[in-house]
Structures are given as structure tokens and as C-alpha cells.
């Protein structure tokens, strides 16, 4: 596992923070883990993660058809950037 060395501050509405605390407490996880997973899922949906990483996040290994076509366009233009991340 990679060491977490960078910190990001986020401002939230009080009701959103309350909901976040409620959900993470019910799941038995901390807020940071929840936010990291949500970020990874968003990056996966934007096609920045590998099929294996998508599968580990419970999103399946395959890209959605509309995303796959978009990814092919990016690869052919040489614009796609693979981001190496650890799921947690």
C-alpha cells in the first residue's frame, strides 16, 4: 500500500457532512476512506483507471459502450493518460 502523504481540504454543506458521517458510521469506515473510494469510482467512470482497478471497485472490468468509444478516440489521438492509483 502506498503511503498517503498529501492532504486535501474540502468544504461541505452541513447537511452533506451530516449525511456523510451517518453513512460512514453505519458502514464502519472513516470519512477519508469513503471519499477516496468515491474519487476512485469517479476516475474509473471517466476511464482513467484500468479494467482491473474498475473491477476491484465493483464497477466491472468493462467500460460502458459510450465510454469505450470515447476512450478509443482519446487513444487514437494520443490523449489518454493512465493514472496509477491504489484503491485504498
N, C-alpha and C positions, 0 to 999 in steps of 0.2 A: 504494500500500500504506500502511496506517495504521501509525503508529509505535507500537511496543509499549512502553508506559510503566508498566504495572502488573506487579507480581511477586507470585506466589503460591507459598508453600512447601507441600509435600506430604510426608507421612511414608509410607514404603512398607516392607513386609517385605523383608528382604534377598533372599529368593529371587525376589520380584516385581521388584525393582530389577535383579537379575542377568538375568532374562529380558528386561526392557525394554532393557537395554544390549545384549544379544545380538541382539535383533530390529532395533533401530535401527542397529546397526553393520552387520548384514547388508544392510539397506536403504540404507545410506549416508546416513542422515539423523541429525539430532541429536534428543535426547530431548524437547526443548521442542516441536519441530515435530510429533513423534509425538503428544504429549499434547494439543496444540492441535487436531490433526485428530480425535483420539478424542473430545474435548469437543464439537467441532462436529457430529460424527456423532450423538452422544447428543442434542444440542439439536435436530437435524433429526428424529430419531426421535420426539421429544416435540412435534414440529410447531411449533417456534419459528423455523424457517428457511423461506425462500421455496422454491418449486419449483425455481427456477434454482440456488439455493445447494445444494439437495439433489442436483441433477443433477451439479454440479461436484464433489461429494464421492463420486460414484459410487453414489448411492442411488436414482437415477432421479428424474424430476420429479414423479411422482405419489405421493400419500400412500397408505399401506396402507388398505384399506377400513375397518378398525376405527378407525384414527386419523382418517380423513377424517370419519367420522360424529361422532367426539368433537370434532374441530375445528369442525364446523358447530354443535354445541351451544354451544361456547365463544363463537363469533362471534355467535350469536343472543342470548347473554346479555351480550355486550359485554365478555367477559373476556379474549379472546385479545390477546396483546401481541406485536407483531412486533419481533424483535431484529435490528438491523443489525450484521453482523459480516463480517469478511474471512476467506475460507477459510484463509489463512495469513498 
